[in-house]
């Protein structure tokens, strides 16, 4: 039997299309994504976290106020949260914005960002806690809000919650001349924790130029790693600082607790951090090569040395488009693979969401998307991913923004992700062969068992079924022809319901 097609094939089981890694999950919003408009001004989804019950929380900014949305697992707004699933909090009379969100073990929601002080002159760290239903928690700070001036101006970009309920927040502090790394720790009621640093705060300056601390993680021994970038007087270099659990610079890390990484002679920045189970530190951001910006992913060992088992001397640079790429968030999968999310600019000069999946050694995971990469456009305007998280079933959810033609809206996108392999799949792989692979003319899928009454569904990268084939026999030849060059997936089911997870690439 000979069928004429041009495609990349991924074989899985009936009703398991949801396991095709990197495709949009059409059970989410009907299209794989949802957008949320708060106002007739710009709304940005800057951070995402997923509750234990599977509900999705996105925090960001709307009309210069804190904005939080909560979604049900199908992408609809959760009417039990705030007003119709949305909460807007004005902290002061001037601009406010949230950059990070976490959920406590009791279901309360903590959000960190910034607020301009009452004089309208400088920013303060701003931390807000909500009840599980989206109401300001009066047991935290003043009416649910804590403001911390660190130096003459400060902005919070990242937070985590310790098992004992204490809240650690990091960002930048301005002293009137330059910006520095800043970390503060709070007790569970929002008061400053005076056992940390100096009166609950630590300020670290690197070099003589501005410092930008934008991401943070906690290692298994309680040490705190903070990363971002510094101005070395000529360009920007990636910087990592590590503190012990009391806020003291850790002299076992880098040079006096500090590591500076210049990738080249141009600007490099880190936007996101993830800590592996072995306490290796993984950063994601961008690197400029003089003509364009690319995803940059770096991995350090527990002493701050770049990990030579990852990429090229600990560094991986990934080109997605030809103009400008930037990673803004990163996660470690349960199988050790690494996901970085951000944006790529297309030839029409519009940003699209970009996700890249790496193996543990930094090579691209070719079972994800197209050669390890997925690009998603929402409509014909700009869209970007600012934050990424996993559901308990392994599905990937990103939050960011989408331009609606007038202003920006929250954007939430969910992708299928198969990070598990079951016994049936392992068994069935041994009875299927595909050759040649890759191919540019035709390929043959061969079974060493007769397939009876099989159904073959061809799915495009958006999860849309474009063709169904009924097949019986031991071989299927695929040739060029009926479908345009693109990425497709094949879902095969036979009477025995065997499962195989495989990919074929046409060159």
C-alpha angles and dihedrals in degrees: 000000000000125000122184113226141133112215154112111255131214116180123205139143133292112279090011098100084119088073096062100113117236100011121123112264103236092195086073111081091333091274103051093260143060132199126206126203118201102172145345089276134067119305119190127191103211105166139025136195132170122224124227089255091056097255114140123229121197122186128192144111135305123180089341094306134106108271127191128182128186122200134194117237091266093056099257118130112263106244091198090067122079112308110340091334096312136099126189119190123191107199100180139000091267135050123324130176138175125220107171138034135188135171121229122225088256091056097255115139123229121197127185132195138107142296129193110241125250091265089057091232109103142020124247131199105264123199122181128185125200133189117246089268094054100260120136108262108236091196089069122075113307110339091335095311133105123187120191122186108206109187115328092317137005142179127196118219105166141028142177133185119230120222089253090058098255115140122224119197129183136187140110134316126200121210097188093270109046143356124255140186110274132191128180132181127207135194117242091265092055099257116132115266104234092192089073122079114312110339089336096310138096125194120189125183123196120200123330102295135070119301124208119199108188108154140037144182139183121229126217093265093053096258115144123225118196123186142180131111143291136213107241093191094266107042143340125287130188114253134192125190125188128200131186119243091276095053098260118138108259109235091195089069121076114307109340091334096312133105123187119192121192106186094186138334096287135067120307125175138179117219103169142030136200127182117218122219088257089054094251111149119232121193131189129195137105142296126204116215097190096271108041143005122249138186110273122199121180133182127201130190121234092276095053097259116135108257109246091199089068122076114306107343091330098314133101122188115193126192113206103166132006099251119041133345128177133176115214104170138030139191138181115228122222089253091055097256117135127230122199122185133190137103144303127199117231128213090269087062092248124132120238130188112265130194126182126191119205132191118236091267093053097257117131115268101235093193088070120079114309109342090332096313135102125189120191127191119193105205117315099305138080120298131170140181116230101169139021136197141168129239118221089258091057097254115145121235123188130186129202140112139300126197109230096195094270106040141342127284133192109270125200120183129183126202133192115246129183109198096154134074120203129205094255090054093051091048094049095048088067093061098048127074129179121198136213100019118201098028139176102189112026141328135203125226107205128191123194088210126060111257113218126195093347121175117214117195122190113211126188125220091269090059094253118142108233102170141014123201128188109215138183126171141052103282138045121187117205120201138174118272133076104050127056119249107281143104119297136170130215123215111195124188126177132183089267091054092225117173131220129173110202141143132210124193126208113206 
